[in-house]
């Protein structure tokens, strides 16, 4: 018996199966083979869509701000590391 159904994958990537009642009870092998309905022909369009997603959500973060935050995090990690090992010596 082959059961085939097209579904939408939710954000949490969890799906639930409702199996037909005529399926016999006991051990079975279930195979899931994902096949996208429409392959992305233009990856540039997908990247452009992702770039605009944060702006659509109201984000004002720029690359410069992100890199500054990253430098601050690295400095904080370094200071914690040095404080931890200086106390041991």
C-alpha positions in Angstrom: 0.0 0.0 0.0 1.4 3.4 -0.9 0.0 6.6 0.7 0.9 9.9 -0.9 -0.1 13.3 0.3 1.1 16.8 -0.3 1.5 18.8 2.9 2.8 22.2 4.1 5.8 21.9 6.4 5.3 24.1 9.5 7.9 26.3 11.1 8.7 23.7 13.8 9.2 21.1 11.1 6.8 18.7 12.9 4.2 16.7 11.0 1.7 14.2 12.3 0.4 11.2 10.4 -3.3 10.1 10.4 -3.1 6.6 9.0 -6.1 4.8 7.3 -8.0 2.4 9.6 -7.7 -0.4 7.1 -3.9 -0.5 7.8 -3.0 -3.6 9.8 -1.7 -3.2 13.3 1.9 -4.2 14.1 5.3 -3.2 13.0 5.6 -1.3 9.7 8.3 0.6 7.9 7.4 4.2 7.2 9.5 6.1 4.6 9.3 9.9 4.2 10.8 11.2 0.9 10.6 15.0 0.7 10.2 16.3 -2.8 9.8 20.0 -3.2 6.9 20.9 -5.4 8.8 23.8 -7.2 12.5 23.8 -7.1 14.0 27.3 -6.8 15.2 28.2 -10.3 16.7 31.5 -9.3 18.7 31.4 -6.1 19.4 35.2 -6.4 15.7 35.8 -5.9 15.6 33.7 -2.7 18.6 35.5 -1.3 17.0 38.9 -2.1 13.8 37.7 -0.4 15.7 36.7 2.8 17.6 40.0 2.8 14.3 41.9 2.9 12.8 39.7 5.6 14.4 41.4 8.6 13.4 44.8 7.2 9.8 43.7 6.8 9.8 42.7 10.4 11.0 46.1 11.5 14.7 45.5 12.1 17.1 48.4 12.0 20.2 46.4 12.5 23.0 47.2 10.1 26.1 45.2 9.2 28.3 47.8 11.0 26.1 47.5 14.2 26.3 43.7 14.0 30.1 43.7 13.7 30.3 46.2 16.6 28.2 43.9 18.8 30.3 40.9 17.7 33.5 42.8 18.8 31.9 43.6 22.1 31.0 40.0 22.7 34.5 38.9 21.9 36.0 41.4 24.3 33.6 40.2 27.0 34.5 36.6 26.4 38.2 37.4 26.5 37.9 39.3 29.8 35.9 36.4 31.4 38.6 34.0 30.1 41.4 36.0 31.5 39.7 36.6 34.8 39.0 32.9 35.2 42.6 31.8 34.5 44.2 34.7 36.4 42.4 33.6 39.6 43.8 30.1 39.2 47.4 31.2 39.0 
